[in-house]
Amino acid sequence: MEQFWKLCIGIASVVLVTALILLVRLDFVLANVSMVYLLVVFLVGLYVGRSAAIVSSVLSFIAIDWFFVEPKYTLSVHNTSEWLALCTFLLVSTITGHLTSRVKSTAAEAKQRQTETETLAKASWAVSSQLTTEEALTEVLKQLKRIADVEAAAVVTFDKFGNVVLRAGIGAEDHNRNKHLVSEIKKQLDSARLDPASKTLWTPVASGGEQAGAVYIKLSEATNETPEQKRLIDTLVNHAVVILQREELMKEQSHVQALKEVDKLKTALLAMISHDFRSPLTGIKAAVSALLQEPNYKQNDTADARLLLQGIEDEADRINRMVGNVLNLSRLEADAWKPNLESSSLAELIGSALASFSADDNRRITVRLPRDMAEVMVDQVQIEQVIKNLVDNALKYSDKSSLIEITVSTLDDELMISVLDRGIGLTEEDLPLIFERFYRNQSLKESSTPGAGIGLAICRSLVEAHHGQISARSRNGGGAIFEIRLPVKLKQPLLTTVDEA
Amino acid sequence: MRILVIDDEPQIRRALKMGLERNDYQVGLAGSGEEGLDKMATEPFDLVVLDLAMPGMDGFDVCRQIRSWSQIPILVLSVRDSEEDKIRALDCGADDYLTKPFGVGELLARTRAIIRRAKSSEASSSSPIFNEGNLQVDFDKRIVTVAGDTVHLTPKEYDLLQMMINNANRVLTHRQLLTKVWGLEYAEDHHSLRVHVANLRNKIESDPTRPNLIQTETRIGYRFVSTAS
């Protein structure tokens, strides 16, 4: 339809010019006439289009031949030179028409490209700048409106109850239209499928496997988008999606950050409590133990007071042990053990660990070490602690007359320390949980055996800090076996030295 | 016997004063490192009990300052899990340490051990024979016997044993043992020290896996435990 009117304009302008020339009698010089027609073709090419320009150039050619070339009012030409001039005119006018219209369409294309670039630049700026999500989304929708005939557009997210939250919208400027838009979107959400005929675009935004939001665009029914426009719309929708995803990521990140902060605070608090508790404890313990000092004590105090004082001292010791546990626990939580690896003699570490047990206990413990064992790289304090905890457990859960064995063996690059007892052993349900924090066997919880279920958990985190493994199993014939495997680079062997004298 | 307690916590000062006085020690108190040094300059003392963690001039500084002009025994007080601090304090010249919180009983035991050592080192030339359980060391003849049997020690093992006995009941850091017995250039050769201590234990301990005489102070050093006076 449009094309038809363009052709009509082309034809009409030639007719008009012909009439004008005939009217003002400009036809005395053929060259002038040609120039005027050429001008017409040029103008038609510039303002109307290529096909109109070609039609008007052909029509001009016929008009010149008919009205101004001898013999007039025929299409025949006598003079060869005039024939040549006419043909030249046709050629030149066609080319002129073609060129001008091409210049025009190039200009239009350039303008289109400029708009596109501008749109994308603004949208990208909205994504990358520090705008709030709402501002950035509004900017993207504004660009969308600029390049396409948008009836309504909106970006929505869903809150934790699944409600639609309008984050930015076009066609939602007042309350009523806003409500209408949201209800449209809800309808869209419920139908879950797009009518292919409708001019609605629905782009869901996923985050962490869940639908976090959507971009909704309703284009006006009347227009058809060019492929370029469609491409641009897609790009802008993608921009909106990116903005929403960025927001989701930031939420997640700040959540992780917050968790970290809480963890740090907790650790700091625990460490502080444990540390600060020790000062008053030192005061209490020193005061009470001073009061209890023989021999002056007996002179002015009664036996009852002595009992009470003993109670205070015992309780202070107990709080001190608890503080130690809390301190260990706070480290357990925070992965704060960093082994200070030093070349160490395992024999010496075990000897030192056993020195903290009474002579009676020590009589029950046998140690088997390989002869001339090489030194190993471990944190001495930590591994000593692990051995102490395991031996302490073995003593606690076994009969006073039974034996406890500690054996050490080395494989290629692995060190194995085992603690074996003939105690109450482990139940099936113990095995997977025994190294968990606060885990205690049900029957033990009710028994009088003290413990909080921290010792083995500390063992595990210490061994794991050494990149080792700790395991427990039942022993044939009753009792339990605890095994520590540590990956170690063996150092120079602990050989009996040659006398250096 | 006069003891100077330097600690910034008034509660601890008061309790230690009472506990020590009940055991017939005379006690001087100082609430800071500076005050402690002032007291030492004006009054005579036989032992200093020194807290390591104090605001202002800390225990290490005080320890170094005292050592620059006095060989008075120093017992430092430190918190748990701070081997580095203990090593530093001992290398600064402290004689022993106690871990907070501690009882006055432990403090008195350490105090007696330190004072006994201080006395015996003054009179060391008079008793050339050392006895501890089955172990006998004749310093004049350089002969070591265990349950009556002569034990052959290498010169380094003997030097090590002698140094430990001379500092009985006192923690000697790896560094102190290595520099005294081997020389300054061997200060970090912990491995050699462990090898020699292991060999020494095999020769003089009844159960080398559970040493009674040469006790390990993990990461810090060794302590020769003696009940002989």
Interface residues (C-beta under 8 A of the other chain):
Chain A: H275 R278 S279 P280 L281 T282 G283 I284 K285 A286 A287 S289 A290 L291 L292 Q293 N296 Y297 E313 A316 N320 G324 L327 E342 S343 S345 A347 E348 L349 I350 G351 S352 L354 A355 N362 V367 L369 E375 Q380 V381 E384 K491 Q492 L494 L495 T496 T497 D499 E500 A501
Chain B: E9 Q11 I12 R14 A15 L16 M18 G19 L20 R22 N23 V79 R80 D81 E83 K100 P101 F102 G103 V104 G105 L108 T154 P155 K156 H190 H191 S192 R194 V195 H196 V197 A198 N199 P208 T209 R210 P211 Q215 T216 E217 T218 R219
